[in-house]
């Protein structure tokens, strides 16, 4: 089988999301081919997964949780991965595949994945054996090699990092580096016109690894992909949504699921509750759950109603509630509470400001009190809601 999909990242999320989608699509003849997985860090867990993938043609993904009111507990074997490479030892093979076979590039390189490394420079292009340090530099070097041999053949790039407009962001970083390295204008044009940089949003809780390779994931999964002219999809799948309104999906996730997690974490911190408490345990406490439901219904839903997204918001909140009540998911609130103030700034402050900009007669007293407690001021666009 051909391997036209190059996946940067060995995270259990990618193994239980993108790779699993491709595997299930392959069984129906709905994928363009298999995947070559690339380890990009020196993380020992990543090394172990690459080693395991090299010696097995499949790995398990256990789907556990609630769906449609019932309990799901099943194991799916993922068979999409054909090659498992490390940039440290397999750069020549990665480079050759990028030139000859790759049509789609997928990545999930962590929150710091787009950071540049001052050691990366144009000298990398003079020696094919040199391995760039940062992910954007790796991508730039591989695309430059492809352009030199196949200047009419671009690729579709699908970042899965949780970065706003991730495709546009990654494209601009790679273009900026190309210009900094004084690369020729025809190559700049290739990056802009032949390569398609796609914004996308991924949504699935992958709660635990299965050693040596595999993962435990919830039934809910979404890969929302913004339509771009000329893009090639890695596969078609019932949990992939093509949309012209990616922002709608991002807002639903941010202001219900992510905001809900942060609200629970704030109450957990303020009450100094048990260190091992999970989301399920919190949702099983009537007082805690009732407070969150009140926030969702009185302070979040009216914003979506005003934007004409009432039906979508009600359906999504039902799915989030079901996910929070997953009996198999040991999602500790202490993990959610990491970087708490920054999460409040990104998940709650924009919602309150959005309500203000829409001039809604919604007081949002609980969310405003939370912002005030963490000394997060609102912008001057609050309108009537202030």
Residue pairs with C-beta under 8 A, 6 or more apart in sequence:
1 33
1 34
1 82
2 33
2 34
2 101
3 33
3 34
3 35
3 36
3 82
3 83
3 97
3 101
3 102
4 32
4 33
4 34
4 101
4 102
4 103
4 104
5 22
5 32
5 33
5 34
5 35
5 36
5 80
5 102
5 103
5 104
5 105
5 106
5 234
6 35
6 36
6 38
6 94
6 97
6 98
6 102
6 104
6 105
6 106
7 14
7 18
7 19
7 35
7 36
7 37
7 38
7 105
7 106
7 107
8 38
8 40
8 105
8 106
8 107
8 108
8 109
8 135
8 138
8 139
9 37
9 38
9 40
9 106
9 107
9 108
9 109
9 110
9 113
9 160
10 37
10 38
10 39
10 46
10 49
10 50
10 53
11 108
11 110
12 206
12 208
12 209
12 214
12 215
13 108
13 160
13 202
13 204
13 206
13 215
14 37
14 106
14 108
14 160
15 49
15 59
15 61
15 78
15 206
15 213
15 214
15 215
16 61
16 78
16 204
16 206
16 215
16 216
16 217
17 160
17 202
17 204
17 206
17 217
17 221
17 223
18 106
18 108
18 160
18 202
18 223
18 234
19 35
19 37
19 78
19 80
19 81
20 61
20 76
20 78
20 80
20 217
21 221
21 223
21 234
21 235
21 237
21 239
21 240
22 31
22 34
22 35
22 80
22 234
22 235
23 76
23 77
23 78
23 79
23 80
24 76
24 237
25 31
25 235
25 236
25 237
26 33
26 34
26 79
26 80
26 235
30 235
30 236
30 237
31 80
31 234
31 235
31 236
32 103
32 104
32 232
32 233
32 234
32 235
34 80
34 81
34 82
35 80
35 81
35 82
35 83
35 106
36 81
36 82
36 83
36 84
36 85
36 94
36 97
36 102
37 50
37 53
37 81
37 83
37 84
37 85
38 85
38 86
38 87
38 90
38 94
39 46
39 47
39 49
39 50
39 84
39 85
39 86
39 87
39 88
40 87
40 109
40 135
40 138
42 88
45 209
47 86
48 211
48 212
48 213
49 84
49 212
49 213
50 84
50 85
50 86
51 84
51 212
52 59
52 212
52 213
53 59
53 81
53 84
53 213
54 84
56 213
57 79
58 77
58 78
58 79
59 77
59 78
59 81
59 210
59 213
59 214
60 75
60 76
60 77
60 78
60 210
60 214
61 75
61 76
61 77
61 78
61 210
61 214
61 215
61 216
61 217
62 73
62 74
62 75
62 76
62 210
62 214
62 215
62 216
62 217
63 72
63 73
63 74
63 75
63 76
63 217
63 218
63 219
64 72
64 73
64 216
64 217
64 218
64 219
64 326
64 328
64 329
65 71
65 72
65 218
65 219
65 220
65 322
65 323
65 326
65 327
65 328
65 329
66 72
66 219
66 322
66 323
66 325
66 326
66 327
67 219
67 220
67 322
69 322
71 327
72 219
73 328
78 214
83 93
83 97
85 93
85 94
87 94
87 131
87 138
88 131
91 129
91 131
92 128
92 129
94 142
95 128
95 141
95 142
95 145
98 142
98 143
98 145
98 146
99 142
99 145
99 146
99 149
99 150
102 146
102 155
103 155
103 156
103 232
104 155
104 156
104 157
104 158
104 232
104 233
104 234
105 139
105 155
105 156
105 157
105 158
106 158
106 159
106 160
106 234
107 113
107 135
107 157
107 158
107 159
107 160
107 161
107 170
108 159
108 160
108 161
108 202
109 135
109 161
110 161
111 161
111 162
113 135
113 161
114 135
114 136
114 161
114 163
114 169
114 170
114 173
115 134
116 134
116 136
116 137
116 173
116 177
117 132
117 133
117 134
117 137
119 133
120 132
120 133
120 134
120 137
120 177
121 181
122 181
122 182
122 183
123 130
124 130
124 132
124 137
124 141
125 141
125 144
125 181
125 183
128 145
131 138
132 138
132 140
132 141
136 170
136 173
136 174
136 177
137 177
139 157
139 170
139 174
140 174
140 177
140 178
140 181
143 155
143 174
143 190
143 191
143 195
144 178
144 183
144 187
146 153
146 155
147 186
147 187
147 190
147 194
151 186
151 190
151 194
152 194
153 194
154 190
154 193
154 194
154 195
154 196
154 230
155 195
155 196
156 195
156 196
156 198
156 228
156 230
156 231
156 232
156 233
157 167
157 170
157 171
157 195
157 196
157 197
157 198
158 167
158 198
158 200
158 225
158 234
159 166
159 167
159 169
159 170
159 197
159 198
159 200
160 166
160 200
160 202
160 223
162 202
163 169
163 170
164 250
165 199
166 199
166 200
167 197
167 198
167 199
167 200
167 226
167 228
168 197
168 199
170 197
171 191
171 192
171 195
171 197
174 191
175 188
175 191
175 192
178 187
178 188
178 191
179 188
196 228
196 229
196 230
196 231
196 232
197 228
198 225
198 226
198 228
198 231
199 225
199 226
199 228
199 246
200 223
200 224
200 225
200 226
200 246
201 222
201 223
201 224
201 246
201 249
201 250
201 253
202 222
202 223
202 224
203 220
203 221
203 222
203 223
203 224
203 249
203 253
203 257
204 217
204 218
204 220
204 221
204 222
205 217
205 218
205 220
205 323
205 326
205 329
205 331
206 215
206 216
206 217
206 218
207 216
207 217
207 218
207 328
207 329
207 330
207 331
208 215
208 216
208 330
209 215
209 216
210 216
216 328
218 323
218 326
218 329
220 319
220 322
220 323
221 239
222 239
222 241
222 249
223 237
223 239
223 240
223 241
224 240
224 241
224 243
224 246
224 249
224 250
225 233
225 240
225 241
225 242
225 243
225 246
226 243
226 244
226 246
227 242
227 243
227 244
233 240
241 249
243 249
248 309
248 312
251 304
252 304
252 309
252 312
252 313
252 316
254 346
254 347
254 350
254 351
255 300
255 303
255 304
255 347
255 351
256 296
256 300
256 313
256 316
256 317
256 320
257 320
257 323
258 343
258 347
259 295
259 300
259 347
259 348
259 351
260 292
260 295
260 296
260 320
260 324
261 279
261 336
262 336
262 340
262 343
262 344
262 347
262 348
263 291
263 292
263 295
263 348
263 370
264 279
264 282
264 288
264 292
264 333
264 336
265 333
265 336
265 337
265 340
265 343
266 340
266 344
266 370
267 282
267 288
267 291
268 277
268 282
268 333
268 334
268 337
269 337
269 340
273 333
275 334
276 332
276 334
277 332
277 333
277 334
278 329
278 330
278 331
278 332
278 333
279 324
279 329
279 331
279 333
279 336
280 324
280 325
280 326
280 327
280 329
280 330
280 331
282 288
282 289
282 333
283 289
283 292
283 321
283 324
283 325
284 325
291 366
294 366
295 366
295 367
296 317
298 362
299 362
299 364
299 365
299 366
299 367
300 313
300 351
301 310
301 313
301 314
301 317
302 355
302 360
302 362
303 351
303 354
303 355
303 358
303 360
303 362
304 310
304 312
304 313
305 313
306 358
306 360
307 358
323 329
340 374
341 374
341 376
344 370
344 371
344 374
344 376
345 376
348 367
348 370
348 371
349 371
349 376
349 378
351 367
352 364
352 367
352 368
352 371
352 378
352 382
352 385
353 378
353 379
353 381
353 382
355 362
355 364
355 385
356 378
356 381
356 382
356 383
356 384
356 385
356 386
357 381
357 382
357 383
358 383
358 385
359 383
359 384
359 385
360 383
360 384
360 385
361 384
361 385
362 385
363 385
364 385
371 377
371 378
378 386
